[in-house]
Structure formats: structure tokens, C-alpha cells
Amino acid sequence: MSRKGAIIVLDFGGQYAHLIASRVRRFGYFSEILPAETDVKDLKSAAGIILSGGPQSVYEAGSPQADPEILKLGIPILGLCYGHQWIAQIAGGTVQPGAVKEYGKTPIELGKSILFKNVPPSSVVWMSHGDEVKELPPPEYGHFKTIASSSSCKIAGMADEEKKIFGLQFHIEVAHTEHGLTILRNFVDLCKPEPWSVESYAKHVGEQIKSEAGDKKVFMLVSGGVDSSVAFMLLNKVLGKERVQGLLIDTGLMRKNEIKAVRDAFGKLGIDNLEVVDASEEFFSNLKEIYDPEEKREIIGNTFINDQQRIFKEMDLEPKATSQKPQAKWLLGQGTIYPDTIETGGTKHADKIKTHHNRVEVIQKMIEKGLVIEPLKEFYKDEVRKLGEELGLPHELVWRHPFPGPGLGVRILCAKESTLPEKIDETDLKLNGSYAVLPIRSVGVQGDGRTYRHAIAFFHSKPTEITERDMELATLVPNSIPAFNRVLICLTHEKSFVPEISPGYITKERADLLREADAIVDEEMRAAGLYEKIWQFPVVLLPVGTRKGGQSIVLRPIESQDAMTANAVQLPSNVLKKMTDRIMKLEGIDAVFLDLTNKPPGTIEWE
Ligand code: XMP
């Protein structure tokens, strides 16, 4: 049963379902995500329903379907992308593949609608679709009118204003849609939902932790990142030190000086139930000769779990049951947050983009058995940070850039041999001067699905001066040439070179090299006062150089609000130059690139 007065997001598997809910929560209202098929009876107490996008076609057999009765509930409904098409289909309209697939920023003309209060009639929106609504539902199903059109999609928006049922082909929940938040706000205001705040929700989560834990203790892997640190603090606070044991596994894939910083931060707060264990050799040995990104993630996740289970036994936390002393019971704590679950295909219809380390198979099985506690699984990053500050964690720790669970493991690209895309139409590329196709692929996300494609690098006469044209190319190239999902600018060379592959997997030497480059970037960003101005700054090591045996570094500064979508950041030329010059002094690095790809079509990390 949905909570009274909530805005419900029905999930058709879109990558953005959580983004919609997080935006609504930031307006100060409770929003939760429920499966598309939720019974209409369970939606009666909702204030409004938003139907998310999704990777399938509404007319396909087996595609996710909501209960058609929701259209008769008499509460406001807004369909986005797949949701828009679903409403059209159910109400008797027609949905078909569009003549042109629209991906990316698209100009739109808006008509009159209560949804568009305070929104100008022409603006730019984010489109990501292959199908479109070809015909509006006929009059016997309501009074639907077209309220938005783009050049290739005539019914990009429709409304039955009387029944307050709306459909939009574009994604108002992503930052790329110019007035998206105003439109969402207009819809939410129509729904008159119940007020909500992180603080009040934290109390509810505290109660939830107590009831889930019962009389059990919690053994928790702490990575040093914001999420696991906040989760660990929260468990300590709610259950008390005696019932929580933290474990920090040094994987050899952590940042420079990271372990000491984490220990010090908790030490200052009197949290001393954190054990640190060096397992780096085991991680490197398990990752030997592994090249595939998903396989790497799976191995890192499994090694974590094996270590955790072994150490758990070694620490003798689970004493043998005796008649006087019943066996103590432990749960596994994890700092999983909302986006981690969705991007692993954690909701029923979502396509799998990448397996997060805390969602590998062993953990999934433990979750099914009720052996895992994840106090932050319904929170977004900004909410986790708010909570962390409330719990008294140091500012430095709470505002650290997000760092992936598998650590530098997903930033050390591995390759056995060179791979190149099959055929490229070079006509467009030639117009843009000198370029090189990198013989390596990375993970991206397009139209709600995973891609694994090549990166292309462009060259300039002033390498560290990034222009608006460079930024445009980052959108244009992946949209028009399917071989690429990433666009780089070379920061060290004016003229293109033939990139050579230097076969390699994850080793301590490569991790050390990346650690140094990463530390340089961190230092320079802080020195320039830019560290807290951006969301995250992955630094990536590529087994690609100007000659055999050479490697290169990719800088990926990005802005984001919640990691679901992200924009590449245009850093000042002097900052880029300083970093690049220092990185080029590292032995073995012979080129530095800047990644200008937005998400989508790239993901934040390369793997
Ligand atoms: P992507 O690369 O999917 O990343 O755009 C979205 C956000 O998630 C972080 N990330 C991870 N975090 N375990 C984590 O805890 C993981 O396996 C993982 N992979 C990516 C990434 O750094 C970004 O903030």
C-alpha cells in the first residue's frame, strides 16, 4: 500500500525512475518507487502517480504494463517517455516506431497547459526514444490534446486537463531539460502531496534498523567512501558500538593515504570498532589476466565477500553455540544507496548497466535470506550527506567526491589486444580536424540500455584550451556515429598519433601509477579551490600510449546532482595544464586526455 499523500513513481525500468523520486523529495514531499504492475488498490491513497520511462516498447509482448484502472482513480497522472506512450496506448491512441530516433537535446514547442505554468513556449528538452505517439486517444477515452511538439515528434506532449492526465515524450527529470524542474513542480503542486524531510525520514530509518536487526549484531564493510561511512555511523548510533563491527579491507585499489584518513576521522569521533586488514596481494592475484569489466567487478565483489567471511571467522565473532551461550547472530551491513541498485538492474524492468560490488550474486542470495542490512538503500547522495553532517562526521569526509566500491579497479582499464570499431563514416569527423580512434572500449548508457563502445580523441593546436565546439562534439559524435560512446580531447599533443595498445591487466605497479596521477589531480583541484565545486573527478589509466609500452591518463571532471545523469566540466586551461604537466612527469605516462562525454551517453566511470 502506498503511503498516504505520496507521489508514486511506477517503474517501467527507466534509468531515471529514481531521479524522478529524488527530485520530488527535494521539493519536500515523500516519493517512492513501486513496480509498474502494482495493483490499483494499493495506489488509492497516493496524491499523484508518475509513470517512468523504460527500455522496451509498450506494444511488445511481455513489456511492463500498469493496471489500466489507475487512469480512473481521479488522481493526477503524468507519464514520461514510455509512461507517456503507455497512457496513449491504454486510452486508445497509437504508438509506433518513430521515423527518427531522438537522443539528446532537442528544441521543443509547448502549447497551453497547466503543466507549463511559468515555462516559455520554446525551449530545449532531453529526448531519448525510438517509439512515439502517432495518434491521440479518441474522444470517447477523454479530452486529450497535443501540448508539445518537436520537429520529428508531433505528439511530444498530450493532456486531458480535466482529468489531470498528462504525457510527455521528453525527460523533465534530467538537468538537460531546460525547464524540466518547473514542469515537474507544476505537476506535483497539482497533486497536493504530504510534506516530507530527510530529518523526519532518518527517524523512521532508525526505527527500521532496530526492527530489522532485532537482537542481532551487524558486521559492516567500510570502504572509506561517504556512503559506507555514513551507514557505519548510523548503525553505531542506533545500535551502539557493542553491536557493530566495522571492517576496512585494503584492496590495493584505494587512493593515496586513504586508509589513514578514514581511521583518523572515525577515531576522532570515538569510533574504534573498525578493523583494517591488508588483502591487496589477494586482490591483485585474483585480478591477474582479467580484462572484461563485468568480470573484474564480479571478482572484486566476490573477493570482498570471501575476505569478509574469512575475517569474520578469524575474528571469532561467531562463538560456537553452547547451552549457556546461544549462538550470536550477525547481519552484513552495506552502504548501498538508491542509484547503486537501479544501475545493476535492481528494479524489475531496468537494463543492467554495471554490477555494483554490493550487488554480486553471493550478496543477492544473502539479501534473499534476510542477512543483509542496508540503512541507506532508499537515500540519494545529497540526502546521505545531509545525514552524515547531522551525525557529526567531519566535513571533509562527508563532502568527499563519491568513489566507487571497486575503487581504482574500475579506473584501470585492461586490454589483451587492440580492438577497433568495424566501419566508421568518416565524413563528419574529417570536418572536425585531427582525431584518433582509441583501440579500447568503455561502458556507456543510451536510451536506458548499456553500451560497450570505443572512445575517440580529438586534437587541437592549443591542447588545454577547451572550446564550446569541443563540448558540442561530445554530444554530436556519439549521437551520429554509433561506434563511439566517449569523446576525448588530447591535452598533451597538438597532432594526432596512432594510439598503440600496451596489453595489461590490474597490477600493483599500475595501481601505484594511477594512485599518483589521482593524487596530483586531487591536490591541484583543492589548490585551485575547485574541489567542492564539482561532483566527482575520476582519473583513469588506459593501456594505450603513443608507443608500445606507453600508457595514458584520462581526466574526467563531472558535475552531477545524483550520478544518474552528469555533465562534463570545462576546467580553466591553467588548471588543466598544471595537472597535465605534473602527470606527464610520471614514468610510463605518455599522453593525457580529457573526457568531455556527458552521461548519457557515457557513464561516469569508464567501466
Ligand atoms: P556510473 O559510472 O555508473 O557511476 O555513471 C555512477 C556513480 O556510481 C559510482 N560507482 C559505484 N559505486 N560501487 C559503488 O559503490 C560500484 O561498483 C560503482 N560503480 C560506479 C560512480 O563513481 C558514480 O559516482
Boltz pocket constraint, residues with backbone or C-beta under 6 A from the ligand:
constraints:
  - pocket:
      binder: B
      contacts: [[A, 340], [A, 343], [A, 354], [A, 355], [A, 356], [A, 357], [A, 358], [A, 402], [A, 403], [A, 404], [A, 405], [A, 406], [A, 410], [A, 536], [A, 563], [A, 564], [A, 599], [A, 602], [A, 603], [A, 604], [A, 605], [A, 606], [A, 607]]
      max_distance: 6.0
